[in-house]
Amino acid sequence: MTTAPFAASAGAASSAPSATYRLQLTPDFPFAAAEAAVPYLARLGVSHLHLSPVLEAVPGSLHGYDVTDHGRVRSELGGEDGLRALSATARAHGLGLVLDIVPNHMAASPRHNHALWEVLREGPQSPYARWFDIDWQAGGGQVLLPVLGRRLGRELAELRVEGEVLRYHDLAFPLRKGTEDRPLPELLDAQWYRLAWWRIARTELNYRRFFTISDLIGVRVEDPEVFEATHGKLLQLLDEGVAHGLRVDHPDGLADPGAYLRRLHEATGGRWTVVEKILADGERLEAGWPVAGTTGYDALRHVDGLFVDPAGAGELLGQYRRFTNAPADRGGDWEETVRRAAYKVVTRELAAEVERLVRTVQRCATAPEQRDHAPWAVRTALRELLVRLQVYRPYGTGESVRRVLTDEAAAAARTAFTVPEEAEAVDLVRELLLGHEADPAHTELRARFAQTASALRAKAVEDTACYRYTPLLSAAEVGGEPGRPALAPAAFHAFCTRMQRDWPTGGTVLSTHDTKRSADVRLAIDVLSEVPDRWAELLARVTTAAQAAPAPDPQLAWAAWQTAVGIGFPHQERMRAVLLKHAREAGLFTSWTEADPSYEAAVEEFVDAGPSGPPLYTVAEFLRPLRPHIATNVLSAALLHLTMPGVPDLYQGTEQLYQALVDPDNRRPVQFQEARFGRLEEERGRWGLDEQKLFTTVTALRVRREQADCYGEFAGYVPLEAEGPAAGHCVAFARTGIAGAVVTVATRLSLRLAESGGWRDTALTLPPGRYVDALAEEERVHEGRVRLEELLGAWGIALLVPDGD
């Protein structure tokens, strides 16, 4: 095996990967298991393994984002020795490692988080107190810990003192020195923390957290000392060549993402780094960030949109509204649903964060002309501005903030007030947010407003509205735009052109550990936009067939049957889990914190009688004629992803047909069997979609390596337009380099294409030169103007490389 080119010397900046492969590390899939998979992944053709978080986390964690110790590699995964062994084996096979890092938060588990333990023991005088965003004044000098199952008075019997430790079931908390011998009520009042009923977190929590998850406490990496303490091990791993690139988790949660990324860039020597930044429709990544780009949800949106028929999506919307009778703001209209969800989150789950903003505004408003605004008016102004943000958060000051907090948004926010003079609170808040004052109070206000905004957007859109508004379930995805699910090829080409120009080595994805449905599930559901009439007939049939245990509400039924179409064979336990999560996230009839047991029992009964019951065979019959078109979608999307500008990140298992639902379903272990490659030696007539997708993946990754100058930072991107009656069904582009060009050709809306008579005389003019299709079984030279019917064949895709003869 060859040695990876980036590993020439420890500490040298890494070049961009050609393709990465995401591995979900767990105690059941540790470093040793990843090491065993290296030969398979090297043969697949990626250049780097993309590892989920590797630092010490809460024992048993299945994701690793609940970091407990930044100075140690996670022991449950094999520790630092295991990581170094994985790196050495990967390097021997020509592969590098990309690490997923978590700068924004840690586990709020004192028992496992030493830094937090010390803060709770020593209070604000602890050297670790600067690590966390704790408002000591708001808590009366104590940190609220919302961990009790009931109010304190009902839980006193469950609390016990053991030496210098206070225990509650399996939780442990340090005791302030000298308090251990006091009577329990007095002992509790003497601590630097307050144990409380978990339900009061939404209004009284006084530490910053990740979104609305009280188990994850925010970290102040903007403090240089905290940055050094929390990044030392990661930087060591980079400097010593153990790792070679970074994925930064949720930078929007930080006080100043740009400053953090500049510090990280300097500390790593410019290593390849991508950020998990969700860009709203039309939003651009901050140009001054020293990163390669995003992790790729913007690319996901642009690939997905190609496979949605706009007319059919409109018909589905009409059917959905008639079937569900959903009110406009509870699932009937996208924008109104988002707005209502935002109001819910900002007044309930994020109430504590808003109250802290109110206090910060009052500290800033010291000039005479800024005074006499009642707290309720400031609170209302903050809420009204927050819910009207169309992006995750503002950055910086002045005009950059004004582009987000627009005049129109401010005018709309004022309508929440009856008295015009009281509406001036909106102007006060906006003025403070737009200002350039550098004192601590103003800086804190701008940062906390932005941090709250990102949490609000994530919870309102991703975790609520995307479960309430589901006319086309595949569009309700992270970074998606469910209100505008379809995209024309011109929009895709415009995105790719910008990507190659501005972020040529940024990340691209189709499936991740956070997507609500894997790409192959979404692409199957997308076909419904081409057959809305058949979908209506299917829905009527299965609804009748499931009358023994009807769905508890029509919105859930609609989502359930589209899910059944997406995964083809709905396994009972998987469907139960995903639909219960769907209902709880939507929060219309039950929720995570206010569960309705009778409703949830009805969901399970419906699943057993419906999507996982006898009507399943009706769904299978419905899918049978659609499977060739689903296959075309799957192969076309995979090829586009692997050849468009950027660095493709393959989620584990997606090199074959991969049908997974929202986490934890999509984090189930996968098998890495080199025998799969042997099946590619069999006759193509015996291949299924698994083999077709694997072959497409292997071939595209090989072409990326062999024609590297066509896919790198200095490559070109040239959209190619077909001509003829079916031109709109073709998506084609050339990736150009010094030695020539590689051409990608894919098919969209293939069912509509078949119904309209096929490609007929539709043709594509290739760039100058002679080409052969790397995906074709028989080598045939193509040049000039080629008929798509002859070029694409049964798979609907082609990858044309220069003819070597």
C-alpha positions in Angstrom: 0.0 0.0 0.0 1.1 3.6 -0.6 1.5 6.2 2.0 -1.0 9.1 2.0 0.5 12.2 0.4 -0.7 14.5 3.2 1.4 12.7 5.9 4.8 13.9 4.7 5.6 15.5 8.0 4.0 16.0 11.4 2.3 19.4 11.7 2.2 20.1 8.0 -1.2 21.5 6.8 -3.3 18.8 5.1 -4.6 19.0 1.6 -8.3 18.6 1.0 -9.6 15.0 0.9 -10.9 13.7 -2.4 -13.8 11.9 -0.6 -14.6 11.1 3.1 -16.5 8.2 4.7 -18.4 8.9 7.9 -18.2 6.2 10.6 -20.4 6.3 13.7 -18.2 5.1 16.5 -19.9 3.5 19.5 -18.9 1.1 22.3 -20.1 -1.6 20.0 -18.2 -0.2 17.0 -14.9 1.1 18.5 -11.6 2.0 16.9 -10.7 -1.7 16.4 -13.9 -2.3 14.4 -13.1 0.8 12.3 -9.6 -0.5 11.8 -10.9 -3.8 10.5 -13.0 -1.9 8.0 -10.0 0.0 6.6 -9.2 -2.4 3.7 -12.8 -2.3 2.6 -12.9 1.5 2.7 -9.6 1.8 0.9 -10.9 -0.5 -1.8 -14.1 1.6 -2.0 -11.9 4.6 -3.0 -12.4 7.2 -0.3 -9.3 9.2 0.8 -10.3 9.8 4.5 -12.3 8.3 7.2 -14.6 10.8 8.9 -15.0 9.8 12.5 -17.7 10.8 14.9 -16.4 12.5 18.1 -13.5 10.6 19.6 -13.0 12.4 23.0 -14.2 11.0 26.3 -18.0 11.1 26.6 -20.7 9.9 28.9 -20.4 6.1 29.3 -22.5 4.3 26.8 -23.1 7.3 24.6 -24.1 6.3 21.1 -23.1 9.5 19.5 -20.2 11.1 21.5 -21.4 14.7 21.3 -21.8 14.6 25.1 -18.0 15.2 25.7 -16.8 14.9 29.4 -13.1 15.3 29.0 -11.3 17.1 26.2 -7.9 15.8 27.3 -8.6 12.1 26.7 -9.5 10.0 23.8 -12.6 7.9 24.7 -11.7 4.8 26.6 -14.9 2.9 25.5 -13.7 3.2 21.9 -10.2 1.9 22.7 -8.5 5.0 24.0 -5.7 6.9 22.4 -3.8 3.7 21.6 -6.8 2.5 19.7 -7.1 5.7 17.8 -3.4 5.8 16.9 -3.6 2.1 15.7 -6.5 3.0 13.5 -4.6 6.0 12.1 -1.5 3.9 11.4 -3.6 1.2 9.6 -5.4 3.8 7.6 -2.2 5.6 6.7 -0.8 2.2 5.5 -3.7 2.0 3.1 -3.4 5.5 1.9 -6.2 6.9 4.1 -6.3 9.9 6.5 -8.6 10.7 9.4 -11.1 13.6 9.7 -12.3 14.2 13.3 -15.7 15.6 14.3 -15.1 18.1 17.1 -17.6 19.6 19.5 -16.5 23.1 20.6 -19.9 24.4 21.7 -21.0 22.1 24.6 -20.1 19.3 27.0 -22.2 16.9 29.0 -23.9 18.5 31.9 -23.1 15.4 34.0 -21.1 16.4 37.1 -20.3 12.8 37.8 -18.4 12.5 34.5 -17.5 16.1 33.7 -14.6 17.0 36.0 -14.7 20.7 35.1 -18.4 21.0 35.9 -17.9 19.0 39.1 -15.3 21.5 40.3 -17.6 24.5 39.5 -20.4 22.9 41.5 -18.0 22.3 44.4 -16.2 25.6 44.5 -18.7 28.0 42.8 -17.8 31.1 40.8 -14.3 31.1 42.4 -13.4 27.8 40.7 -10.8 28.2 37.9 -13.2 26.2 35.7 -16.1 28.7 36.3 -15.0 30.6 33.2 -15.6 27.5 31.1 -19.4 27.8 31.3 -22.0 30.4 30.5 -23.6 30.6 34.0 -25.7 33.5 35.1 -24.9 33.3 38.9 -26.9 36.4 39.7 -30.1 35.0 38.1 -29.8 31.9 40.1 -29.3 33.6 43.4 -25.7 32.4 43.4 -26.6 28.9 42.5 -26.6 26.9 39.2 -30.0 25.4 38.6 -29.7 21.6 38.0 -33.1 20.4 36.7 -32.6 16.7 37.4 -35.4 15.7 39.9 -38.3 13.6 38.7 -40.7 15.5 41.0 -40.6 18.7 43.1 -37.9 18.8 45.7 -40.2 18.2 48.6 -41.3 14.8 47.1 -37.8 13.7 46.4 -36.0 14.5 49.7 -36.2 10.8 50.7 -34.3 9.9 47.5 -31.3 12.2 48.4 -28.5 10.9 50.5 -25.1 12.2 51.6 -22.1 9.9 51.3 -19.0 11.7 52.6 -18.5 14.7 50.4 -20.9 13.6 47.8 -24.7 14.1 47.4 -26.5 11.2 45.6 -29.8 11.1 43.8 -30.4 7.6 42.3 -27.5 7.1 40.0 -26.5 10.8 39.9 -23.8 12.3 42.0 -23.0 15.9 43.0 -20.1 17.4 45.0 -20.7 19.0 48.4 -19.4 22.5 49.2 -16.6 22.1 51.7 -17.8 22.2 55.3 -21.5 21.5 54.5 -21.6 17.7 54.6 -22.7 17.5 58.2 -25.6 19.9 58.0 -29.3 18.8 58.1 -30.4 18.0 54.5 -32.6 21.1 53.9 -29.9 23.4 55.1 -27.2 21.4 53.3 -29.1 21.8 50.0 -29.5 25.6 50.4 -25.7 25.9 51.1 -24.6 24.4 47.8 -23.4 26.3 44.7 -26.2 24.5 42.9 -29.9 24.0 43.3 -31.4 20.6 42.6 -34.8 21.1 41.0 -37.8 19.5 39.2 -36.9 19.0 35.6 -39.9 20.9 34.4 -38.8 24.3 35.6 -35.7 24.3 33.4 -37.6 26.1 30.6 -38.1 29.2 32.7 -35.4 29.2 35.4 -32.3 27.6 33.8 -29.3 29.9 34.2 -26.7 28.2 32.1 -26.4 28.2 28.4 -27.1 24.8 26.8 -27.2 23.1 23.4 -30.5 24.1 21.9 -33.1 23.1 24.5 -31.1 20.1 25.8 -30.4 20.7 29.5 -28.1 17.6 29.6 -25.6 19.6 27.4 -24.0 22.7 28.9 -22.5 25.4 26.7 -18.7 26.0 26.7 -17.1 29.4 26.4 -14.4 28.6 23.8 -14.2 32.3 23.0 -12.0 32.5 26.2 -8.4 31.8 25.1 -7.6 29.7 28.1 -10.8 27.6 27.6 -9.9 27.2 24.0 -6.4 25.9 24.8 -7.7 23.6 27.5 -10.4 22.1 25.3 -8.4 21.8 22.1 -5.0 20.6 23.3 -5.5 16.9 22.7 -7.1 17.6 19.3 -4.2 19.8 18.2 -1.7 17.2 19.4 -3.4 14.6 17.3 -3.2 16.9 14.3 0.4 17.9 14.9 1.5 14.3 15.2 -0.2 13.2 12.0 -2.8 11.0 13.7 -5.6 13.1 12.2 -5.6 15.3 9.2 -8.8 17.4 9.0 -11.8 18.6 11.1 -15.5 18.8 11.0 -16.8 21.4 13.4 -20.1 20.7 15.1 -22.7 23.5 15.3 -20.5 26.6 15.3 -23.6 28.8 15.4 -23.9 28.0 19.1 -20.7 29.9 19.8 -20.5 33.5 20.9 -18.4 34.5 17.9 -18.1 31.7 15.3 -15.8 33.7 13.0 -13.3 34.5 15.8 -13.3 30.9 16.9 -12.7 29.6 13.4 -9.9 32.0 12.9 -8.2 30.9 16.1 -8.7 27.3 15.1 -7.3 27.9 11.7 -4.2 29.4 13.2 -3.8 26.7 15.8 -4.1 23.9 13.2 -1.8 25.4 10.7 -4.7 25.7 8.2 -5.9 22.1 8.2 -8.8 21.2 6.0 -11.9 22.1 8.1 -15.6 22.1 7.3 -18.4 23.5 9.5 -21.9 22.2 10.2 -23.6 25.4 9.1 -27.2 25.2 8.0 -27.7 27.9 5.3 -31.3 29.1 4.7 -32.6 29.4 1.2 -30.5 32.1 -0.5 -28.1 32.6 2.4 -24.4 32.4 1.8 -21.6 31.2 4.0 -19.7 34.0 5.7 -16.9 34.9 3.3 -14.4 35.7 6.0 -14.5 32.3 7.7 -11.2 30.5 7.2 -12.8 27.1 6.4 -13.1 24.9 3.3 -16.9 25.2 3.4 -19.9 23.7 5.1 -20.5 20.0 5.8 -22.9 20.0 2.8 -26.5 20.3 3.7 -26.8 23.1 1.1 -25.6 20.6 -1.5 -28.2 18.0 -0.2 -31.0 20.6 -0.8 -29.9 21.2 -4.4 -29.5 17.6 -5.3 -32.8 16.6 -3.7 -34.8 19.3 -5.4 -33.9 17.9 -8.9 -36.0 14.8 -8.3 -39.2 16.6 -7.3 -41.7 17.4 -10.0 -43.0 20.9 -9.3 -46.5 20.3 -10.7 -46.9 17.0 -8.9 -45.7 18.6 -5.7 -48.4 21.2 -6.0 -51.0 18.4 -6.5 -49.7 16.6 -3.5 -50.1 19.8 -1.4 -53.7 20.1 -2.4 -54.4 16.4 -1.6 -52.5 16.8 1.8 -54.6 19.8 2.8 -57.9 18.0 1.9 -56.8 14.7 3.6 -55.5 16.3 6.8 -57.6 19.5 7.0 -54.6 20.9 8.9 -54.9 24.5 10.0 -52.5 26.8 8.1 -50.3 27.4 11.2 -50.4 23.7 12.4 -49.2 22.0 9.2 -51.3 23.5 6.4 -48.9 26.2 5.2 -45.1 26.1 5.6 -44.4 29.7 6.5 -47.3 29.9 9.0 -46.4 26.6 10.5 -42.8 27.8 11.0 -44.0 31.0 12.6 -46.3 29.3 15.0 -43.6 26.7 15.9 -41.2 29.5 16.6 -43.6 31.3 18.9 -44.1 28.0 20.8 -40.4 27.4 21.2 -39.5 31.0 22.1 -42.2 31.3 24.7 -41.8 27.8 26.2 -38.6 25.8 25.6 -36.4 29.0 25.3 -38.2 31.1 27.9 -35.1 31.1 30.2 -32.9 32.2 27.4 -35.2 35.1 26.5 -35.4 36.2 30.1 -31.6 36.4 30.2 -31.8 38.6 27.0 -34.3 40.9 28.7 -31.9 41.4 31.6 -29.0 42.0 29.2 -31.0 44.6 27.3 -31.8 46.4 30.5 -28.1 46.5 31.4 -27.3 48.0 28.0 -30.1 50.6 27.9 -28.5 53.2 30.2 -28.9 56.4 28.1 -31.9 58.5 29.1 -33.5 58.0 25.7 -33.3 54.2 26.1 -35.0 54.0 29.5 -38.5 53.4 30.7 -39.2 50.3 28.6 -41.1 47.7 30.7 -39.6 44.2 30.9 -42.7 42.8 29.3 -42.3 45.1 26.3 -38.6 44.3 25.9 -39.5 40.6 26.2 -42.2 40.9 23.5 -39.9 42.9 21.2 -37.2 40.2 21.5 -39.6 37.4 20.8 -41.1 39.2 17.8 -37.7 39.9 16.3 -36.5 36.3 17.0 -39.4 34.6 15.3 -39.0 36.7 12.2 -35.4 35.7 11.5 -35.2 33.8 8.2 -31.7 32.5 8.9 -30.2 30.7 11.9 -28.4 33.8 13.3 -26.9 37.1 12.5 -23.1 37.7 12.6 -21.1 40.8 13.5 -22.6 44.2 13.8 -24.1 47.0 11.7 -25.1 46.3 8.1 -24.5 42.5 8.4 -27.1 42.4 11.2 -29.4 44.8 9.4 -29.6 42.3 6.5 -31.1 39.8 9.0 -33.1 42.2 11.3 -34.7 44.0 8.4 -36.9 47.0 8.4 -39.8 44.8 7.3 -39.2 42.4 10.2 -39.1 45.3 12.7 -42.3 46.8 11.3 -44.0 43.4 11.6 -42.7 43.1 15.2 -44.3 46.4 16.1 -47.8 45.1 15.2 -47.6 42.9 18.4 -48.2 46.1 20.4 -51.4 48.0 20.8 -49.8 51.2 22.0 -47.4 52.7 19.5 -45.2 54.1 22.2 -44.7 50.7 23.7 -43.9 49.3 20.3 -40.7 51.5 20.4 -39.2 48.6 22.5 -38.7 47.0 19.1 -36.6 49.9 17.9 -34.6 49.9 21.2 -33.7 46.2 20.9 -32.9 46.5 17.2 -30.7 49.6 17.8 -28.7 47.8 20.5 -28.2 44.7 18.2 -27.1 46.9 15.3 -24.7 48.9 17.4 -20.9 48.7 17.4 -20.4 49.3 21.1 -17.6 47.0 22.4 -18.3 47.1 26.1 -19.1 43.7 27.8 -22.9 44.2 28.1 -23.4 45.1 24.4 -21.1 42.4 23.2 -22.9 39.9 25.4 -26.3 41.0 24.1 -25.3 40.5 20.5 -23.8 37.2 21.2 -26.6 35.8 23.3 -29.2 37.0 20.8 -27.4 35.2 18.0 -27.0 32.0 20.1 -30.7 32.1 21.1 -31.7 32.7 17.5 -29.8 29.6 16.2 -31.4 27.4 18.9 -34.8 28.8 18.1 -34.4 28.2 14.3 -33.2 24.7 14.8 -36.0 23.7 17.2 -38.7 25.5 15.4 -37.8 24.4 11.9 -35.9 21.2 12.0 -37.5 19.7 15.1 -41.0 21.0 14.9 -42.2 22.4 11.6 -40.6 19.7 9.6 -42.7 17.2 11.5 -46.0 19.2 11.1 -45.8 20.1 7.4 -45.4 17.0 5.3 -47.1 17.1 1.9 -43.9 15.7 0.5 -42.1 14.1 3.5 -38.8 13.9 1.7 -38.5 17.7 1.6 -38.9 18.0 5.3 -35.1 17.7 5.8 -32.3 19.4 7.6 -31.4 22.4 5.4 -34.4 21.8 3.2 -37.1 24.1 2.1 -40.4 22.2 2.4 -42.4 25.1 1.1 -40.4 25.0 -2.2 -39.3 21.4 -2.6 -38.6 21.4 -6.4 -35.5 22.8 -8.0 -34.8 23.1 -11.8 -31.5 22.1 -13.2 -30.6 25.8 -13.7 -30.7 26.3 -9.9 -28.5 23.2 -9.4 -26.0 24.5 -11.9 -26.0 27.9 -10.4 -25.2 26.4 -7.0 -22.4 24.2 -8.4 -20.9 27.2 -10.2 -20.8 29.1 -6.9 -19.5 26.1 -5.0 -16.6 25.7 -7.4 -15.8 29.4 -7.4 -16.1 30.1 -3.7 -15.8 26.8 -1.7 -14.3 24.2 -4.1 -13.2 21.9 -1.3 -16.2 22.3 0.9 -18.2 19.3 1.9 -21.2 17.8 0.2 -23.6 15.2 1.6 -26.8 13.3 0.8 -27.2 11.3 4.1 -25.8 12.0 7.5 -26.2 10.9 11.1 -28.7 13.8 11.5 -30.8 13.5 8.3 -34.4 12.5 9.1 -34.5 10.0 6.2 -31.5 8.7 4.2 -31.2 9.8 0.7 -32.5 6.6 -0.8 -35.7 6.8 1.3 -36.2 10.5 0.2 -35.6 9.6 -3.4 -38.2 6.9 -3.3 -40.7 9.3 -1.7 -39.8 11.9 -4.4 -41.4 9.7 -7.1 -44.8 10.4 -5.5 -44.5 13.9 -7.0 -44.6 12.2 -10.4 -47.7 10.1 -9.6 -49.9 12.2 -7.3 -53.0 10.6 -8.7 -51.7 7.1 -7.9 -50.7 8.2 -4.4 -54.2 9.4 -3.8 -55.6 6.1 -4.8 -53.1 4.2 -2.6 -53.9 6.4 0.4 -57.6 5.7 0.0 -57.0 2.0 -0.2 -54.6 1.6 2.8 -56.7 4.0 4.9 -59.7 1.7 4.4 -57.7 -1.4 5.0 -56.4 -0.1 8.3 -59.8 0.7 9.8 -59.3 -2.0 12.4 -56.9 0.5 14.1 -57.1 3.8 12.3 -54.5 6.5 12.7 -55.0 8.8 15.7 -54.8 11.8 13.4 -54.7 12.3 9.6 -51.4 14.1 9.5 -49.6 11.2 11.2 -51.4 8.8 8.8 -50.1 10.8 5.7 -46.5 10.8 7.1 -46.7 7.1 8.0 -47.8 5.9 4.6 -45.2 8.1 2.8 -42.6 6.6 5.1 -43.8 3.1 4.2 -43.3 4.0 0.5 -39.8 5.3 1.3 -38.5 2.2 3.0 -40.5 -0.3 1.1 -40.8 -2.9 3.9 -41.7 -1.2 7.2 -40.4 -3.2 10.0 -42.7 -3.0 13.0 -40.3 -1.9 15.7 -38.5 0.6 13.4 -41.9 2.1 12.3 -43.1 2.3 15.8 -40.0 4.2 17.0 -40.0 6.6 14.1 -43.7 7.5 14.2 -43.7 8.0 17.9 -40.7 10.3 17.5 -42.5 12.0 14.6 -45.6 12.6 16.8 -43.5 13.9 19.8 -41.4 16.2 17.7 -44.5 17.7 16.0 -46.0 18.3 19.4 -49.6 18.6 18.2 -51.1 15.8 20.2 -48.2 14.5 22.3 -44.6 15.5 23.0 -41.4 14.5 24.8 -42.3 16.5 27.9 -46.1 16.3 27.8 -46.8 12.8 26.6 -50.4 11.6 26.0 -50.2 7.8 26.7 -53.6 7.1 25.0 -52.6 8.9 21.9 -49.2 7.1 21.8 -50.9 3.7 22.3 -53.1 4.5 19.4 -50.0 5.3 17.3 -48.6 1.8 18.1 -51.9 0.1 17.3 -52.1 1.9 14.0 -48.5 1.0 13.0 -49.2 -2.7 13.8 -52.5 -2.7 11.8 -51.4 -0.3 9.1 -47.9 0.4 7.8 -46.5 -2.8 9.4 -49.7 -4.8 8.9 -51.6 -6.4 6.0 -51.8 -3.1 4.0 -48.1 -3.5 3.6 -48.7 -5.7 0.6 -50.8 -3.0 -1.0 -47.8 -0.7 -0.6 -45.6 -3.3 -2.2 -47.9 -3.7 -5.1 -48.0 0.1 -5.5 -44.2 0.2 -5.5 -43.6 -2.6 -8.0 -43.9 -0.5 -11.2 -42.1 2.5 -9.6 -39.0 0.6 -8.6 -37.1 1.2 -11.9 -37.7 4.9 -11.4 -36.7 4.8 -7.8 -33.5 3.1 -8.9 -32.8 5.8 -11.5 -33.3 8.4 -8.8 -30.9 6.6 -6.5 -28.2 6.1 -9.1 -28.5 9.6 -10.5 -28.3 11.3 -7.1 -25.3 9.2 -6.1 -23.4 10.1 -9.3 -24.2 13.8 -9.0 -23.1 13.8 -5.4 -19.8 12.1 -6.2 -18.9 14.3 -9.2 -20.3 17.8 -8.4 -18.0 20.4 -6.9 -16.8 19.8 -3.3 -15.7 16.9 -1.3 -18.3 14.2 -1.1 -18.9 12.7 2.4 -20.4 9.2 2.2 -22.4 8.1 5.3 -21.7 4.6 6.4 -23.5 2.0 4.3 -24.7 4.4 1.6 -22.4 2.9 -1.1 -25.3 0.4 -1.4 -29.0 0.9 -1.2 -29.4 2.4 2.3 -32.9 2.9 3.7 -32.7 4.5 7.1 -34.9 6.8 9.1 -34.2 9.4 11.7 -31.8 8.7 14.5 -31.2 6.3 16.2 -32.5 4.2 13.2 -29.8 5.7 11.0 -27.0 5.0 13.5 -27.5 1.2 13.4 -24.2 -0.7 12.7 -23.4 -1.6 9.2 -21.3 -4.5 7.8 -18.1 -3.9 5.8 -17.8 -7.1 3.7 -15.2 -7.1 1.0 -17.2 -10.0 -0.6 -19.4 -7.2 -1.9 -16.8 -6.3 -4.4 -16.7 -9.9 -5.6 -20.3 -9.6 -6.7 -19.3 -6.9 -9.1 -17.5 -9.6 -11.1 -20.8 -11.4 -11.8 -22.9 -10.7 -14.9 -24.6 -7.4 -14.7 -27.9 -9.0 -15.5 -27.7 -10.5 -12.0 -27.0 -7.3 -10.3 -29.6 -5.6 -8.1 -29.7 -2.0 -7.0 -27.1 -2.8 -4.3 -24.5 -3.8 -6.8 -25.4 -1.0 -9.3 -25.0 1.6 -6.6 -21.8 0.1 -5.3 -20.3 -0.1 -8.8 -21.3 3.5 -9.5 -19.7 4.6 -6.2 -16.5 2.7 -6.8 -16.2 3.9 -10.3 -16.9 7.6 -9.6 -14.4 7.6 -6.7 -11.8 5.9 -9.0 -12.4 8.6 -11.6 -12.0 11.3 -9.0 -8.5 10.0 -8.2 -7.4 9.3 -11.7 -8.7 12.6 -13.1 -7.8 14.6 -9.9 -7.2 17.9 -11.8 -10.9 17.8 -12.9 -12.2 17.7 -9.4 -9.9 19.8 -7.2 -9.6 23.3 -6.1 -8.6 24.7 -9.5 -11.0 22.6 -11.6 -13.7 24.0 -13.7 -17.5 23.4 -13.8 -19.4 23.7 -17.1 -23.1 23.1 -17.2 -24.2 21.2 -20.3 -27.7 21.6 -21.7 -29.4 18.9 -23.7 -31.5 19.7 -26.7 -34.7 18.1 -27.7 -38.2 17.2 -26.4 -37.0 15.7 -23.2 -34.1 18.1 -22.4 -35.6 19.0 -19.0 -35.0 15.4 -17.8 -31.3 15.6 -18.3 -28.8 17.0 -15.8 -25.3 17.1 -17.2 -22.0 19.0 -16.5 -18.4 18.8 -17.4 -15.6 18.9 -14.7 -12.6 20.4 -16.5 -8.9 20.3 -15.8 -5.6 20.7 -17.5 -5.8 17.3 -19.2 -9.4 17.6 -20.5 -12.8 17.0 -19.1 -15.0 14.4 -17.3 -18.7 14.5 -18.1 -21.5 13.5 -15.7 -25.0 12.8 -17.2 -27.9 11.9 -15.0 -31.7 11.5 -15.4 -34.4 13.3 -13.4 -38.1 12.6 -13.3 -37.7 9.4 -15.2 -41.3 8.3 -14.8 -42.6 11.5 -16.4 -39.9 10.9 -19.0 -41.2 7.4 -19.8 -44.8 8.6 -19.9 -44.0 11.3 -22.4 -42.3 8.9 -24.8 -38.8 8.7 -23.5 -35.7 10.5 -24.8 -36.7 10.4 -28.4 -34.3 12.7 -30.3 -33.0 14.5 -27.3 -29.2 14.9 -27.5 -26.3 16.3 -25.6 -23.3 18.1 -27.2 -20.1 17.0 -25.4 -17.0 19.1 -24.9 -14.3 18.6 -27.6 -12.7 15.3 -27.4 -13.4 11.6 -27.5 -15.0 9.9 -24.4 -15.9 6.5 -23.1 -18.4 5.8 -20.4 -16.7 4.5 -17.3 -20.0 3.0 -16.1 -20.8 1.1 -19.3 -20.3 -2.6 -19.7 -19.0 -2.3 -23.2 -16.5 0.4 -24.2 -17.9 2.7 -26.8 -16.4 6.0 -28.0 -18.6 9.1 -27.8 -17.9 12.5 -29.3 -19.7 15.6 -30.5 -23.5 15.4 -30.4 -24.8 12.2 -28.8 -28.3 10.9 -28.4 -29.2 10.4 -24.8 -31.2 7.3 -25.5 -28.1 5.6 -26.8 -25.8 7.1 -24.2 -27.7 6.4 -20.9 -29.0 2.9 -21.2 -31.1 1.2 -18.5 -29.4 2.9 -15.5 -30.1 6.4 -16.7 -26.5 7.7 -15.9 -23.2 8.0 -17.6 -19.7 9.1 -16.5 -17.7 10.0 -19.6 -13.9 10.1 -19.3 -11.3 10.9 -22.0 -10.7 8.0 -24.3 -7.2 6.7 -23.6 -6.6 5.4 -27.1 
